[in-house]
Structures are given as C-alpha cells and as structure tokens.
C-alpha cells in the first residue's frame, strides 16, 4: 500500500516519537524539529515517486497500441517499467512487493544533523 501525502505528517511524528523514546538516540534539536525534517524527507521522496509514476504512465500511453495488441497486463507492465526506471530517479524499490523504500543514506545523513 502506498503512503498518501496526507499521511506523511503522521508517519513523521511516529518516527520522531520512536527516536525520542529510544535509549540509544539523543535528539539535540528536539522531537518537533525531527518530525518536521522527517516529513520534508518523506514528502520529497513521494514527489520523486510521483514523477517516476508519471513517466511510466507516459511510456505506457506512447505504446498503448502495442500493449493492446499483445494483450499485456497493464498493471504488471507498469511495475516492470517502474523497476527499470527507478534507479534513474534515485528510487529504491523492494522487488518482491513493488514498494518504494526510504533511502537509508538520507536517514543516516539526517541523524548526523539532529
């Protein structure tokens, strides 16, 4: 299931609360600052994924006649194209579940700042 933009604030607050309650993490800038930054990161990743999805849709539309001719499953084709284009957009996909995962590198850089 895909995360909706309206849900990013909730997820960000949950991450901030979990980090604040972790005995091995110290939040120098506070829980609210962390929640805001995490929400920015999630929103940016959702924006990139939307751009990727739009490009995949464009490719499918450009080749619609061929897709119809061979009776290809459009949903399966969508995810196959998305997996191929994902590295070009810096998106990390879970190849088993067709889920975009949050880049660990971004999270690690974030934790150094906060």
GIUR-V491482 format. One record per pair of residues at least 4 apart in sequence whose ideal C-beta (glycine too) atoms are under 7 Angstrom apart, sorted by the first residue. I is the first residue (numbers start at 1). GAP is how many residues later the second one is. D is the distance in Angstrom with one decimal. If there is no record, write none. Layout:
I | GAP | D
I | GAP | D
This chain:
3 | 4 | 5.3
3 | 5 | 6.7
3 | 8 | 6.7
3 | 43 | 6.7
5 | 38 | 6.7
5 | 41 | 5.8
7 | 4 | 5.9
8 | 4 | 6.0
8 | 31 | 5.2
8 | 34 | 4.2
8 | 35 | 5.4
8 | 38 | 6.7
9 | 4 | 6.4
9 | 30 | 5.4
10 | 4 | 6.4
11 | 4 | 6.4
11 | 31 | 6.2
12 | 4 | 6.4
12 | 23 | 4.7
12 | 26 | 4.0
12 | 27 | 3.7
12 | 30 | 6.1
13 | 4 | 6.3
13 | 22 | 4.9
14 | 4 | 6.3
15 | 4 | 6.3
15 | 23 | 4.9
16 | 4 | 6.2
16 | 15 | 4.7
16 | 18 | 4.3
16 | 19 | 3.8
16 | 22 | 6.2
17 | 4 | 6.2
17 | 14 | 6.8
18 | 4 | 6.5
19 | 6 | 5.1
19 | 8 | 6.2
19 | 15 | 6.1
20 | 7 | 5.7
20 | 11 | 4.6
27 | 4 | 6.1
27 | 7 | 5.6
27 | 87 | 6.1
28 | 86 | 6.7
29 | 4 | 3.9
29 | 5 | 6.7
29 | 85 | 5.1
30 | 4 | 7.0
31 | 4 | 6.3
32 | 4 | 6.5
33 | 4 | 6.4
33 | 81 | 6.6
34 | 4 | 6.1
34 | 80 | 5.2
35 | 4 | 6.3
36 | 4 | 6.6
37 | 4 | 6.5
37 | 73 | 6.2
37 | 77 | 6.4
38 | 4 | 6.3
39 | 4 | 6.1
40 | 4 | 6.3
41 | 4 | 6.5
41 | 65 | 5.8
41 | 69 | 6.5
42 | 4 | 6.3
43 | 4 | 6.4
44 | 4 | 6.6
45 | 4 | 6.4
45 | 57 | 6.4
46 | 4 | 6.3
47 | 4 | 6.7
48 | 4 | 6.5
48 | 41 | 5.7
48 | 42 | 6.7
48 | 43 | 6.2
49 | 4 | 6.3
49 | 42 | 6.1
49 | 51 | 5.3
50 | 4 | 6.4
51 | 4 | 6.6
51 | 38 | 6.7
52 | 4 | 6.5
52 | 30 | 6.3
52 | 33 | 6.1
52 | 34 | 6.6
52 | 37 | 4.6
52 | 39 | 5.8
53 | 4 | 6.4
54 | 4 | 6.5
55 | 4 | 6.6
55 | 30 | 6.2
56 | 4 | 6.5
56 | 22 | 5.7
56 | 25 | 4.8
56 | 26 | 5.0
56 | 29 | 6.5
57 | 4 | 6.3
58 | 4 | 6.3
59 | 4 | 6.4
59 | 22 | 5.7
60 | 4 | 6.6
60 | 7 | 6.6
60 | 14 | 6.5
60 | 17 | 6.6
60 | 18 | 6.5
63 | 4 | 5.7
64 | 4 | 6.2
65 | 4 | 6.3
66 | 4 | 6.5
67 | 5 | 4.8
67 | 7 | 6.5
67 | 10 | 6.6
72 | 5 | 5.1
73 | 4 | 6.2
74 | 4 | 6.1
75 | 4 | 7.0
76 | 4 | 6.4
77 | 4 | 6.3
78 | 4 | 6.1
79 | 4 | 6.3
79 | 19 | 4.8
80 | 4 | 6.7
81 | 4 | 6.2
82 | 4 | 6.1
83 | 10 | 5.6
83 | 12 | 6.6
85 | 4 | 6.4
86 | 5 | 4.2
86 | 7 | 4.8
91 | 9 | 5.6
92 | 8 | 6.8
92 | 9 | 4.9
92 | 11 | 5.8
93 | 5 | 6.9
93 | 7 | 5.7
94 | 5 | 4.3
94 | 7 | 5.5
102 | 5 | 6.5
104 | 4 | 6.1
105 | 4 | 6.5
106 | 4 | 6.2
107 | 4 | 6.4
108 | 4 | 7.0
110 | 4 | 6.3
